[in-house]
Amino acid sequence: MTTMRSLAGVALAVVPCAAALGQGSVTMYGIFDNGYLSDKTQGKGTINAINPSLSVASRWGLRGTEDLGNGWKANFVLENGFTGDNGQQAFGRLFGRASHVGLSNRQLGEIQLGRMANLGLLFTAGMMSPFGPSFQQAAVTTTAAYNTGDFGTTARANNAVYYFSPRWAGMQAGLGYSVQTADAEIAGGSRNNRMADLGLRYDGGRFKAAVSYQYVMPASTAGARGKPSNLQVGVNHDFGAFTLYGGYGRLNDPTVDPGANGATHFAATHDRDHAYQVGVKVPVGAGRVLLGYQRTTGSKIENYGLAYVYDLSKRTWLYVYANRTEFRLFSAAGATAGDAWRRQIAMGIAHRF
């Protein structure tokens, strides 16, 4: 109750703040998604539960801007993730999804400092598959490795500075650097997990594409075999009757097992993995059908996903989907320890505010 009262106080404070800023504004926004999930992993019992964030991550946030004159603006974002089935915070922190402040200029671009989503999530994930980073195991995070701890837990980097260029003929570049992707910097740069992040995206209307690359200089105390890096490429084209998606990822020197392989010793015994995604989105009635397939060559993950999303309004939608993941288990010595599968069936409702 104490947390909810605190959040309510923050929300109520937005109203007088917005009025007082004059040349600025503060906006509260969010998404609430709850549904039913049946989740079965080979050799284990079926979990049937009311779960949060089944089609998109639930969140609420505050976004503010102030006009400084001469084309400059100050801006900030504070974004909280929460689990709507029990009211708890996600990520173990108040503003775990985003917490950054910065300056922007229409001609020069934008710079932000704080906790940021990496460019694999911001630029590429939504280009690679119709499921993007959502829909549980059907998400591209099942095979694309930008979401692992090597590149910022849950694809977020702490202690980061990011620059975003203006858009030129549909093109935008991004550049970021985190001096410590974990929570607190440690004296001596080599004792911090530092990450460089590069990205480029293009929006040509019907055709869209993006590429992103993360490179990690791990802490000297981490015992890493190398320097983890991750490349993602995503493209999609709207043909009118359907939109076609494709993606590719290359992971080098991982220290964290990618995607569906949890803790199966793959990262400790392998130094490279390739991921491929293909999918299609088809408008049907007031909704759309999503179909996707993804696989990795090294960690041996395969996933098939099918969903239907029905729009009740511009801000509220229903969804139903199913997916199946097959993945390989590795022993500590790197040998194959067997294969397993996981199946998910879900339905629910989401509302944007």
Contacts in CASP RR format, 6 or more apart in sequence:
PFRMAT RR
TARGET T0000
AUTHOR 0000-0000-0000
METHOD contacts of the structure
MODEL  1
MTTMRSLAGVALAVVPCAAALGQGSVTMYGIFDNGYLSDKTQGKGTINAI
NPSLSVASRWGLRGTEDLGNGWKANFVLENGFTGDNGQQAFGRLFGRASH
VGLSNRQLGEIQLGRMANLGLLFTAGMMSPFGPSFQQAAVTTTAAYNTGD
FGTTARANNAVYYFSPRWAGMQAGLGYSVQTADAEIAGGSRNNRMADLGL
RYDGGRFKAAVSYQYVMPASTAGARGKPSNLQVGVNHDFGAFTLYGGYGR
LNDPTVDPGANGATHFAATHDRDHAYQVGVKVPVGAGRVLLGYQRTTGSK
IENYGLAYVYDLSKRTWLYVYANRTEFRLFSAAGATAGDAWRRQIAMGIA
HRF
3 89 0 8 1.000
7 60 0 8 1.000
7 80 0 8 1.000
10 62 0 8 1.000
11 28 0 8 1.000
14 26 0 8 1.000
14 27 0 8 1.000
14 28 0 8 1.000
14 62 0 8 1.000
17 26 0 8 1.000
18 24 0 8 1.000
18 25 0 8 1.000
18 26 0 8 1.000
18 27 0 8 1.000
21 66 0 8 1.000
23 66 0 8 1.000
23 67 0 8 1.000
24 64 0 8 1.000
24 65 0 8 1.000
24 66 0 8 1.000
24 67 0 8 1.000
25 64 0 8 1.000
25 65 0 8 1.000
26 62 0 8 1.000
26 63 0 8 1.000
26 64 0 8 1.000
27 62 0 8 1.000
27 63 0 8 1.000
27 64 0 8 1.000
28 60 0 8 1.000
28 61 0 8 1.000
28 62 0 8 1.000
29 60 0 8 1.000
29 61 0 8 1.000
29 63 0 8 1.000
29 353 0 8 1.000
30 59 0 8 1.000
30 60 0 8 1.000
30 61 0 8 1.000
30 352 0 8 1.000
30 353 0 8 1.000
31 56 0 8 1.000
31 57 0 8 1.000
31 58 0 8 1.000
31 59 0 8 1.000
31 350 0 8 1.000
31 351 0 8 1.000
31 352 0 8 1.000
31 353 0 8 1.000
32 58 0 8 1.000
32 84 0 8 1.000
32 350 0 8 1.000
32 351 0 8 1.000
32 353 0 8 1.000
33 52 0 8 1.000
33 53 0 8 1.000
33 54 0 8 1.000
33 55 0 8 1.000
33 56 0 8 1.000
33 57 0 8 1.000
33 58 0 8 1.000
33 84 0 8 1.000
33 348 0 8 1.000
33 349 0 8 1.000
33 350 0 8 1.000
33 351 0 8 1.000
34 50 0 8 1.000
34 51 0 8 1.000
34 52 0 8 1.000
34 54 0 8 1.000
34 58 0 8 1.000
34 84 0 8 1.000
34 85 0 8 1.000
34 348 0 8 1.000
34 349 0 8 1.000
34 350 0 8 1.000
35 50 0 8 1.000
35 51 0 8 1.000
35 52 0 8 1.000
35 54 0 8 1.000
35 85 0 8 1.000
35 346 0 8 1.000
35 347 0 8 1.000
35 348 0 8 1.000
35 349 0 8 1.000
36 48 0 8 1.000
36 49 0 8 1.000
36 50 0 8 1.000
36 51 0 8 1.000
36 346 0 8 1.000
36 347 0 8 1.000
36 348 0 8 1.000
37 47 0 8 1.000
37 48 0 8 1.000
37 49 0 8 1.000
37 50 0 8 1.000
37 51 0 8 1.000
37 54 0 8 1.000
37 136 0 8 1.000
37 344 0 8 1.000
37 345 0 8 1.000
37 346 0 8 1.000
38 46 0 8 1.000
38 47 0 8 1.000
38 48 0 8 1.000
38 344 0 8 1.000
38 345 0 8 1.000
38 346 0 8 1.000
39 46 0 8 1.000
39 47 0 8 1.000
39 48 0 8 1.000
39 49 0 8 1.000
39 342 0 8 1.000
39 343 0 8 1.000
39 344 0 8 1.000
40 46 0 8 1.000
40 47 0 8 1.000
40 342 0 8 1.000
40 343 0 8 1.000
40 344 0 8 1.000
41 340 0 8 1.000
41 341 0 8 1.000
41 342 0 8 1.000
41 343 0 8 1.000
42 340 0 8 1.000
42 341 0 8 1.000
42 342 0 8 1.000
43 340 0 8 1.000
49 85 0 8 1.000
50 85 0 8 1.000
51 85 0 8 1.000
51 346 0 8 1.000
52 58 0 8 1.000
52 82 0 8 1.000
52 83 0 8 1.000
52 84 0 8 1.000
52 85 0 8 1.000
52 86 0 8 1.000
53 83 0 8 1.000
53 84 0 8 1.000
53 90 0 8 1.000
53 134 0 8 1.000
54 135 0 8 1.000
54 136 0 8 1.000
54 319 0 8 1.000
54 346 0 8 1.000
54 348 0 8 1.000
55 134 0 8 1.000
55 135 0 8 1.000
55 307 0 8 1.000
55 309 0 8 1.000
55 317 0 8 1.000
55 319 0 8 1.000
55 321 0 8 1.000
55 346 0 8 1.000
55 348 0 8 1.000
55 350 0 8 1.000
56 134 0 8 1.000
56 350 0 8 1.000
57 81 0 8 1.000
57 90 0 8 1.000
57 97 0 8 1.000
57 134 0 8 1.000
58 81 0 8 1.000
58 82 0 8 1.000
58 83 0 8 1.000
58 84 0 8 1.000
58 90 0 8 1.000
59 79 0 8 1.000
59 80 0 8 1.000
59 81 0 8 1.000
59 82 0 8 1.000
59 97 0 8 1.000
60 79 0 8 1.000
60 80 0 8 1.000
60 81 0 8 1.000
60 82 0 8 1.000
61 77 0 8 1.000
61 78 0 8 1.000
61 79 0 8 1.000
61 80 0 8 1.000
61 95 0 8 1.000
62 76 0 8 1.000
62 77 0 8 1.000
62 78 0 8 1.000
62 79 0 8 1.000
63 75 0 8 1.000
63 76 0 8 1.000
63 77 0 8 1.000
64 75 0 8 1.000
64 76 0 8 1.000
64 77 0 8 1.000
65 73 0 8 1.000
65 74 0 8 1.000
65 75 0 8 1.000
66 73 0 8 1.000
66 74 0 8 1.000
66 75 0 8 1.000
67 73 0 8 1.000
68 74 0 8 1.000
68 103 0 8 1.000
71 105 0 8 1.000
71 106 0 8 1.000
71 107 0 8 1.000
72 103 0 8 1.000
72 104 0 8 1.000
72 105 0 8 1.000
73 103 0 8 1.000
73 104 0 8 1.000
73 105 0 8 1.000
74 101 0 8 1.000
74 102 0 8 1.000
74 103 0 8 1.000
75 101 0 8 1.000
75 102 0 8 1.000
75 103 0 8 1.000
75 104 0 8 1.000
75 110 0 8 1.000
76 100 0 8 1.000
76 101 0 8 1.000
76 102 0 8 1.000
77 98 0 8 1.000
77 99 0 8 1.000
77 100 0 8 1.000
78 95 0 8 1.000
78 98 0 8 1.000
78 99 0 8 1.000
79 95 0 8 1.000
79 96 0 8 1.000
79 97 0 8 1.000
79 98 0 8 1.000
79 99 0 8 1.000
80 89 0 8 1.000
80 90 0 8 1.000
80 94 0 8 1.000
80 95 0 8 1.000
80 96 0 8 1.000
80 97 0 8 1.000
81 89 0 8 1.000
81 90 0 8 1.000
81 91 0 8 1.000
81 96 0 8 1.000
81 97 0 8 1.000
82 88 0 8 1.000
82 89 0 8 1.000
82 90 0 8 1.000
83 89 0 8 1.000
83 90 0 8 1.000
89 96 0 8 1.000
90 96 0 8 1.000
90 97 0 8 1.000
91 97 0 8 1.000
91 154 0 8 1.000
91 156 0 8 1.000
95 115 0 8 1.000
96 115 0 8 1.000
96 156 0 8 1.000
97 117 0 8 1.000
97 156 0 8 1.000
98 115 0 8 1.000
98 116 0 8 1.000
98 117 0 8 1.000
98 156 0 8 1.000
99 114 0 8 1.000
99 115 0 8 1.000
100 112 0 8 1.000
100 113 0 8 1.000
100 114 0 8 1.000
100 115 0 8 1.000
100 116 0 8 1.000
100 160 0 8 1.000
100 162 0 8 1.000
101 112 0 8 1.000
101 113 0 8 1.000
101 114 0 8 1.000
102 110 0 8 1.000
102 111 0 8 1.000
102 112 0 8 1.000
102 113 0 8 1.000
103 110 0 8 1.000
103 111 0 8 1.000
104 110 0 8 1.000
104 111 0 8 1.000
106 166 0 8 1.000
107 166 0 8 1.000
108 166 0 8 1.000
109 163 0 8 1.000
109 164 0 8 1.000
109 165 0 8 1.000
109 166 0 8 1.000
110 163 0 8 1.000
110 164 0 8 1.000
111 161 0 8 1.000
111 162 0 8 1.000
111 163 0 8 1.000
111 164 0 8 1.000
112 161 0 8 1.000
112 162 0 8 1.000
112 164 0 8 1.000
113 160 0 8 1.000
113 161 0 8 1.000
113 162 0 8 1.000
114 158 0 8 1.000
114 159 0 8 1.000
114 160 0 8 1.000
114 161 0 8 1.000
115 156 0 8 1.000
115 157 0 8 1.000
115 158 0 8 1.000
115 159 0 8 1.000
115 160 0 8 1.000
116 156 0 8 1.000
116 157 0 8 1.000
116 160 0 8 1.000
116 162 0 8 1.000
116 176 0 8 1.000
117 155 0 8 1.000
117 156 0 8 1.000
118 146 0 8 1.000
118 151 0 8 1.000
118 152 0 8 1.000
118 155 0 8 1.000
118 156 0 8 1.000
118 157 0 8 1.000
118 195 0 8 1.000
118 197 0 8 1.000
118 212 0 8 1.000
118 214 0 8 1.000
119 174 0 8 1.000
119 176 0 8 1.000
119 197 0 8 1.000
119 198 0 8 1.000
119 199 0 8 1.000
119 212 0 8 1.000
119 213 0 8 1.000
119 214 0 8 1.000
120 144 0 8 1.000
120 146 0 8 1.000
120 151 0 8 1.000
120 155 0 8 1.000
120 197 0 8 1.000
120 199 0 8 1.000
120 212 0 8 1.000
120 214 0 8 1.000
120 232 0 8 1.000
121 133 0 8 1.000
121 146 0 8 1.000
121 147 0 8 1.000
121 155 0 8 1.000
121 156 0 8 1.000
122 212 0 8 1.000
123 174 0 8 1.000
123 199 0 8 1.000
123 200 0 8 1.000
123 201 0 8 1.000
123 210 0 8 1.000
123 211 0 8 1.000
123 212 0 8 1.000
124 144 0 8 1.000
124 146 0 8 1.000
124 199 0 8 1.000
124 201 0 8 1.000
124 210 0 8 1.000
124 211 0 8 1.000
124 212 0 8 1.000
124 232 0 8 1.000
124 233 0 8 1.000
124 234 0 8 1.000
125 132 0 8 1.000
125 133 0 8 1.000
125 140 0 8 1.000
125 141 0 8 1.000
125 144 0 8 1.000
125 146 0 8 1.000
125 232 0 8 1.000
126 132 0 8 1.000
126 133 0 8 1.000
126 140 0 8 1.000
126 210 0 8 1.000
126 234 0 8 1.000
127 201 0 8 1.000
127 208 0 8 1.000
127 209 0 8 1.000
127 210 0 8 1.000
127 234 0 8 1.000
127 235 0 8 1.000
127 236 0 8 1.000
127 245 0 8 1.000
127 246 0 8 1.000
127 247 0 8 1.000
128 140 0 8 1.000
128 144 0 8 1.000
128 232 0 8 1.000
128 233 0 8 1.000
128 234 0 8 1.000
128 245 0 8 1.000
128 246 0 8 1.000
128 247 0 8 1.000
128 277 0 8 1.000
129 139 0 8 1.000
129 140 0 8 1.000
129 245 0 8 1.000
129 246 0 8 1.000
129 247 0 8 1.000
129 277 0 8 1.000
129 278 0 8 1.000
129 279 0 8 1.000
129 292 0 8 1.000
129 294 0 8 1.000
130 243 0 8 1.000
130 245 0 8 1.000
130 279 0 8 1.000
130 280 0 8 1.000
130 281 0 8 1.000
130 290 0 8 1.000
130 291 0 8 1.000
130 292 0 8 1.000
131 138 0 8 1.000
131 139 0 8 1.000
131 140 0 8 1.000
131 290 0 8 1.000
131 292 0 8 1.000
131 305 0 8 1.000
131 307 0 8 1.000
132 139 0 8 1.000
132 140 0 8 1.000
133 139 0 8 1.000
133 140 0 8 1.000
133 141 0 8 1.000
133 147 0 8 1.000
133 155 0 8 1.000
135 290 0 8 1.000
135 305 0 8 1.000
135 307 0 8 1.000
135 321 0 8 1.000
135 323 0 8 1.000
136 323 0 8 1.000
136 344 0 8 1.000
136 346 0 8 1.000
137 260 0 8 1.000
137 303 0 8 1.000
137 323 0 8 1.000
137 325 0 8 1.000
137 342 0 8 1.000
137 344 0 8 1.000
138 290 0 8 1.000
138 292 0 8 1.000
138 303 0 8 1.000
138 305 0 8 1.000
138 307 0 8 1.000
138 321 0 8 1.000
138 323 0 8 1.000
138 344 0 8 1.000
140 277 0 8 1.000
140 294 0 8 1.000
141 147 0 8 1.000
141 155 0 8 1.000
141 259 0 8 1.000
142 259 0 8 1.000
142 260 0 8 1.000
142 294 0 8 1.000
142 301 0 8 1.000
142 303 0 8 1.000
142 325 0 8 1.000
143 249 0 8 1.000
143 258 0 8 1.000
143 259 0 8 1.000
143 260 0 8 1.000
143 275 0 8 1.000
143 276 0 8 1.000
143 277 0 8 1.000
143 294 0 8 1.000
143 295 0 8 1.000
143 296 0 8 1.000
143 301 0 8 1.000
143 303 0 8 1.000
144 232 0 8 1.000
144 249 0 8 1.000
144 259 0 8 1.000
144 275 0 8 1.000
144 277 0 8 1.000
144 294 0 8 1.000
145 151 0 8 1.000
145 230 0 8 1.000
145 249 0 8 1.000
145 251 0 8 1.000
145 254 0 8 1.000
145 258 0 8 1.000
145 259 0 8 1.000
145 273 0 8 1.000
145 275 0 8 1.000
146 155 0 8 1.000
146 212 0 8 1.000
146 214 0 8 1.000
146 230 0 8 1.000
146 232 0 8 1.000
147 154 0 8 1.000
147 155 0 8 1.000
147 259 0 8 1.000
148 254 0 8 1.000
148 256 0 8 1.000
148 257 0 8 1.000
148 258 0 8 1.000
148 259 0 8 1.000
149 181 0 8 1.000
149 256 0 8 1.000
150 214 0 8 1.000
150 216 0 8 1.000
150 218 0 8 1.000
150 228 0 8 1.000
150 230 0 8 1.000
150 254 0 8 1.000
150 255 0 8 1.000
150 256 0 8 1.000
151 157 0 8 1.000
151 181 0 8 1.000
151 195 0 8 1.000
151 197 0 8 1.000
151 214 0 8 1.000
151 216 0 8 1.000
151 228 0 8 1.000
151 230 0 8 1.000
152 158 0 8 1.000
152 178 0 8 1.000
152 181 0 8 1.000
152 195 0 8 1.000
153 181 0 8 1.000
157 178 0 8 1.000
157 181 0 8 1.000
157 195 0 8 1.000
157 197 0 8 1.000
158 178 0 8 1.000
158 180 0 8 1.000
158 181 0 8 1.000
158 182 0 8 1.000
158 183 0 8 1.000
159 178 0 8 1.000
159 179 0 8 1.000
159 180 0 8 1.000
159 181 0 8 1.000
159 184 0 8 1.000
159 185 0 8 1.000
160 176 0 8 1.000
160 177 0 8 1.000
160 178 0 8 1.000
160 179 0 8 1.000
160 181 0 8 1.000
160 195 0 8 1.000
160 197 0 8 1.000
161 176 0 8 1.000
161 177 0 8 1.000
162 174 0 8 1.000
162 175 0 8 1.000
162 176 0 8 1.000
162 197 0 8 1.000
163 174 0 8 1.000
163 175 0 8 1.000
163 176 0 8 1.000
164 172 0 8 1.000
164 173 0 8 1.000
164 174 0 8 1.000
165 172 0 8 1.000
165 173 0 8 1.000
165 174 0 8 1.000
166 172 0 8 1.000
167 203 0 8 1.000
170 202 0 8 1.000
170 203 0 8 1.000
170 204 0 8 1.000
171 200 0 8 1.000
171 201 0 8 1.000
171 202 0 8 1.000
172 200 0 8 1.000
172 201 0 8 1.000
172 202 0 8 1.000
173 199 0 8 1.000
173 200 0 8 1.000
174 197 0 8 1.000
174 198 0 8 1.000
174 199 0 8 1.000
174 200 0 8 1.000
175 197 0 8 1.000
175 198 0 8 1.000
175 199 0 8 1.000
176 196 0 8 1.000
176 197 0 8 1.000
176 198 0 8 1.000
177 194 0 8 1.000
177 195 0 8 1.000
177 196 0 8 1.000
177 197 0 8 1.000
178 193 0 8 1.000
178 194 0 8 1.000
178 195 0 8 1.000
178 197 0 8 1.000
179 185 0 8 1.000
179 189 0 8 1.000
179 192 0 8 1.000
179 194 0 8 1.000
180 186 0 8 1.000
180 192 0 8 1.000
180 193 0 8 1.000
180 194 0 8 1.000
181 193 0 8 1.000
181 194 0 8 1.000
181 195 0 8 1.000
181 216 0 8 1.000
182 192 0 8 1.000
182 193 0 8 1.000
185 192 0 8 1.000
186 192 0 8 1.000
186 219 0 8 1.000
190 219 0 8 1.000
190 220 0 8 1.000
191 219 0 8 1.000
191 220 0 8 1.000
191 221 0 8 1.000
192 219 0 8 1.000
193 216 0 8 1.000
193 217 0 8 1.000
193 218 0 8 1.000
193 219 0 8 1.000
193 222 0 8 1.000
194 216 0 8 1.000
194 217 0 8 1.000
195 214 0 8 1.000
195 215 0 8 1.000
195 216 0 8 1.000
195 217 0 8 1.000
196 214 0 8 1.000
196 215 0 8 1.000
196 217 0 8 1.000
197 212 0 8 1.000
197 213 0 8 1.000
197 214 0 8 1.000
197 215 0 8 1.000
198 212 0 8 1.000
198 213 0 8 1.000
198 214 0 8 1.000
199 210 0 8 1.000
199 211 0 8 1.000
199 212 0 8 1.000
199 213 0 8 1.000
200 210 0 8 1.000
200 211 0 8 1.000
200 212 0 8 1.000
201 208 0 8 1.000
201 209 0 8 1.000
201 210 0 8 1.000
201 211 0 8 1.000
202 208 0 8 1.000
202 209 0 8 1.000
202 210 0 8 1.000
205 238 0 8 1.000
206 237 0 8 1.000
206 238 0 8 1.000
206 239 0 8 1.000
206 240 0 8 1.000
207 235 0 8 1.000
207 236 0 8 1.000
207 237 0 8 1.000
207 238 0 8 1.000
208 235 0 8 1.000
208 236 0 8 1.000
208 237 0 8 1.000
209 233 0 8 1.000
209 234 0 8 1.000
209 235 0 8 1.000
209 236 0 8 1.000
210 232 0 8 1.000
210 233 0 8 1.000
210 234 0 8 1.000
210 235 0 8 1.000
211 231 0 8 1.000
211 232 0 8 1.000
211 233 0 8 1.000
211 234 0 8 1.000
212 231 0 8 1.000
212 232 0 8 1.000
213 229 0 8 1.000
213 230 0 8 1.000
213 231 0 8 1.000
213 232 0 8 1.000
214 228 0 8 1.000
214 229 0 8 1.000
214 230 0 8 1.000
215 227 0 8 1.000
215 228 0 8 1.000
215 229 0 8 1.000
216 227 0 8 1.000
216 228 0 8 1.000
216 229 0 8 1.000
217 227 0 8 1.000
218 224 0 8 1.000
218 226 0 8 1.000
218 227 0 8 1.000
218 228 0 8 1.000
218 255 0 8 1.000
222 255 0 8 1.000
224 253 0 8 1.000
224 255 0 8 1.000
225 253 0 8 1.000
225 255 0 8 1.000
225 271 0 8 1.000
226 253 0 8 1.000
227 253 0 8 1.000
228 251 0 8 1.000
228 252 0 8 1.000
228 253 0 8 1.000
228 254 0 8 1.000
228 255 0 8 1.000
229 251 0 8 1.000
229 252 0 8 1.000
229 253 0 8 1.000
230 249 0 8 1.000
230 250 0 8 1.000
230 251 0 8 1.000
230 252 0 8 1.000
231 248 0 8 1.000
231 249 0 8 1.000
231 250 0 8 1.000
232 247 0 8 1.000
232 248 0 8 1.000
232 249 0 8 1.000
233 247 0 8 1.000
233 248 0 8 1.000
233 249 0 8 1.000
234 245 0 8 1.000
234 246 0 8 1.000
234 247 0 8 1.000
234 248 0 8 1.000
234 277 0 8 1.000
235 245 0 8 1.000
235 246 0 8 1.000
235 247 0 8 1.000
236 243 0 8 1.000
236 244 0 8 1.000
236 245 0 8 1.000
236 246 0 8 1.000
237 243 0 8 1.000
237 244 0 8 1.000
240 283 0 8 1.000
241 282 0 8 1.000
241 283 0 8 1.000
242 280 0 8 1.000
242 281 0 8 1.000
242 282 0 8 1.000
242 283 0 8 1.000
243 280 0 8 1.000
243 281 0 8 1.000
243 282 0 8 1.000
244 279 0 8 1.000
244 280 0 8 1.000
245 277 0 8 1.000
245 278 0 8 1.000
245 279 0 8 1.000
245 280 0 8 1.000
245 281 0 8 1.000
245 292 0 8 1.000
246 277 0 8 1.000
246 278 0 8 1.000
246 279 0 8 1.000
247 275 0 8 1.000
247 276 0 8 1.000
247 277 0 8 1.000
247 278 0 8 1.000
248 274 0 8 1.000
248 275 0 8 1.000
248 276 0 8 1.000
248 277 0 8 1.000
249 274 0 8 1.000
249 275 0 8 1.000
249 276 0 8 1.000
250 272 0 8 1.000
250 273 0 8 1.000
250 274 0 8 1.000
250 275 0 8 1.000
251 258 0 8 1.000
251 272 0 8 1.000
251 273 0 8 1.000
251 274 0 8 1.000
251 275 0 8 1.000
252 271 0 8 1.000
252 272 0 8 1.000
253 271 0 8 1.000
253 272 0 8 1.000
254 266 0 8 1.000
254 267 0 8 1.000
254 270 0 8 1.000
254 271 0 8 1.000
254 273 0 8 1.000
255 267 0 8 1.000
256 267 0 8 1.000
257 263 0 8 1.000
257 264 0 8 1.000
257 265 0 8 1.000
257 266 0 8 1.000
257 267 0 8 1.000
257 299 0 8 1.000
258 266 0 8 1.000
258 267 0 8 1.000
258 273 0 8 1.000
258 275 0 8 1.000
258 296 0 8 1.000
258 299 0 8 1.000
258 301 0 8 1.000
259 299 0 8 1.000
259 301 0 8 1.000
260 299 0 8 1.000
260 301 0 8 1.000
260 303 0 8 1.000
260 325 0 8 1.000
260 327 0 8 1.000
260 342 0 8 1.000
261 299 0 8 1.000
261 301 0 8 1.000
261 327 0 8 1.000
261 328 0 8 1.000
261 330 0 8 1.000
264 299 0 8 1.000
264 327 0 8 1.000
264 328 0 8 1.000
264 329 0 8 1.000
264 330 0 8 1.000
264 337 0 8 1.000
265 330 0 8 1.000
265 331 0 8 1.000
265 332 0 8 1.000
265 334 0 8 1.000
266 273 0 8 1.000
266 298 0 8 1.000
266 299 0 8 1.000
266 328 0 8 1.000
266 330 0 8 1.000
266 334 0 8 1.000
268 332 0 8 1.000
268 334 0 8 1.000
269 330 0 8 1.000
269 332 0 8 1.000
269 333 0 8 1.000
269 334 0 8 1.000
270 298 0 8 1.000
270 299 0 8 1.000
270 330 0 8 1.000
270 334 0 8 1.000
272 298 0 8 1.000
273 296 0 8 1.000
273 297 0 8 1.000
273 298 0 8 1.000
273 299 0 8 1.000
274 296 0 8 1.000
274 297 0 8 1.000
274 298 0 8 1.000
275 294 0 8 1.000
275 295 0 8 1.000
275 296 0 8 1.000
275 297 0 8 1.000
275 301 0 8 1.000
276 294 0 8 1.000
276 295 0 8 1.000
276 296 0 8 1.000
276 297 0 8 1.000
277 292 0 8 1.000
277 293 0 8 1.000
277 294 0 8 1.000
278 292 0 8 1.000
278 293 0 8 1.000
278 294 0 8 1.000
279 290 0 8 1.000
279 291 0 8 1.000
279 292 0 8 1.000
279 293 0 8 1.000
280 290 0 8 1.000
280 291 0 8 1.000
280 292 0 8 1.000
281 288 0 8 1.000
281 289 0 8 1.000
281 290 0 8 1.000
281 291 0 8 1.000
282 288 0 8 1.000
282 289 0 8 1.000
282 291 0 8 1.000
284 308 0 8 1.000
286 310 0 8 1.000
286 311 0 8 1.000
287 308 0 8 1.000
287 309 0 8 1.000
287 310 0 8 1.000
287 311 0 8 1.000
287 317 0 8 1.000
288 308 0 8 1.000
288 309 0 8 1.000
289 306 0 8 1.000
289 307 0 8 1.000
289 308 0 8 1.000
290 305 0 8 1.000
290 306 0 8 1.000
290 307 0 8 1.000
290 308 0 8 1.000
290 309 0 8 1.000
290 321 0 8 1.000
291 305 0 8 1.000
291 306 0 8 1.000
291 307 0 8 1.000
292 303 0 8 1.000
292 304 0 8 1.000
292 305 0 8 1.000
292 306 0 8 1.000
293 302 0 8 1.000
293 303 0 8 1.000
293 304 0 8 1.000
293 305 0 8 1.000
294 301 0 8 1.000
294 302 0 8 1.000
294 303 0 8 1.000
295 301 0 8 1.000
295 302 0 8 1.000
295 303 0 8 1.000
299 327 0 8 1.000
299 328 0 8 1.000
300 327 0 8 1.000
300 328 0 8 1.000
300 339 0 8 1.000
301 325 0 8 1.000
301 326 0 8 1.000
301 327 0 8 1.000
301 328 0 8 1.000
302 325 0 8 1.000
302 326 0 8 1.000
302 327 0 8 1.000
303 323 0 8 1.000
303 324 0 8 1.000
303 325 0 8 1.000
303 326 0 8 1.000
304 323 0 8 1.000
304 324 0 8 1.000
305 321 0 8 1.000
305 322 0 8 1.000
305 323 0 8 1.000
305 324 0 8 1.000
306 321 0 8 1.000
306 322 0 8 1.000
306 323 0 8 1.000
307 319 0 8 1.000
307 320 0 8 1.000
307 321 0 8 1.000
307 322 0 8 1.000
308 319 0 8 1.000
308 320 0 8 1.000
308 321 0 8 1.000
309 317 0 8 1.000
309 318 0 8 1.000
309 319 0 8 1.000
310 317 0 8 1.000
310 318 0 8 1.000
310 319 0 8 1.000
311 317 0 8 1.000
312 318 0 8 1.000
315 351 0 8 1.000
315 352 0 8 1.000
315 353 0 8 1.000
316 349 0 8 1.000
316 350 0 8 1.000
316 351 0 8 1.000
316 352 0 8 1.000
317 349 0 8 1.000
317 350 0 8 1.000
318 347 0 8 1.000
318 348 0 8 1.000
318 349 0 8 1.000
319 346 0 8 1.000
319 347 0 8 1.000
319 348 0 8 1.000
319 349 0 8 1.000
319 350 0 8 1.000
320 346 0 8 1.000
320 347 0 8 1.000
320 348 0 8 1.000
321 344 0 8 1.000
321 345 0 8 1.000
321 346 0 8 1.000
321 347 0 8 1.000
322 343 0 8 1.000
322 344 0 8 1.000
322 345 0 8 1.000
322 346 0 8 1.000
323 343 0 8 1.000
323 344 0 8 1.000
324 341 0 8 1.000
324 342 0 8 1.000
324 343 0 8 1.000
324 344 0 8 1.000
325 341 0 8 1.000
325 342 0 8 1.000
325 343 0 8 1.000
326 339 0 8 1.000
326 340 0 8 1.000
326 341 0 8 1.000
327 339 0 8 1.000
327 340 0 8 1.000
327 341 0 8 1.000
327 342 0 8 1.000
328 336 0 8 1.000
328 338 0 8 1.000
328 339 0 8 1.000
329 336 0 8 1.000
329 337 0 8 1.000
329 338 0 8 1.000
329 339 0 8 1.000
329 340 0 8 1.000
330 336 0 8 1.000
330 337 0 8 1.000
331 337 0 8 1.000
END
